[in-house]
Amino acid sequence: MKSIPQATLDTAVEGVNLATGTLRMQLDGAPTLLVFLRHFG
């Protein structure tokens, strides 16, 4: 299993149904499945 780099966890994120803050704050220490969708258009 790979870990998320520390710099990524400290990056600010924004989006629908997300609280203001960093990715680390969104995950809140709980096991979480991340899915990244990319739009090519």
N, C-alpha and C positions, 0 to 999 in steps of 0.2 A: 504494500500500500504506500502511495506517495503522499507526502505532506505538502501543504500549501506554503510557499516561501513567506517569511516574516514580512518582507516589504509589500507583498500582495495583501496580506491581512491588514496592513496599516494604510491601505489605499481607500480614499473616500469613495463611496458608492451612492448612487441615487437611482430610483426607479419606482415603479408602481408597488405599493404595499411594503415599502422599505422605510425604516426609520432613518433620520439623518445621522450620518456618522460613517465609520469605517466598516470594511467587511468583517473585521474581528468582532465589532459590536453586533452585527447582524447574526453571526453564528452563535454568540453567547455561550460558547463552551459545550454545547450539546451536539451529539452526532447529527450531521446534516448532509443531505444529498444536494450537491450543486449541479445545476444543469445550465449550460451556456448555449444560447441560441444565437445564430448569426444570420442576418438578413443580407442577401446578395442582390440588392436592387434598389 
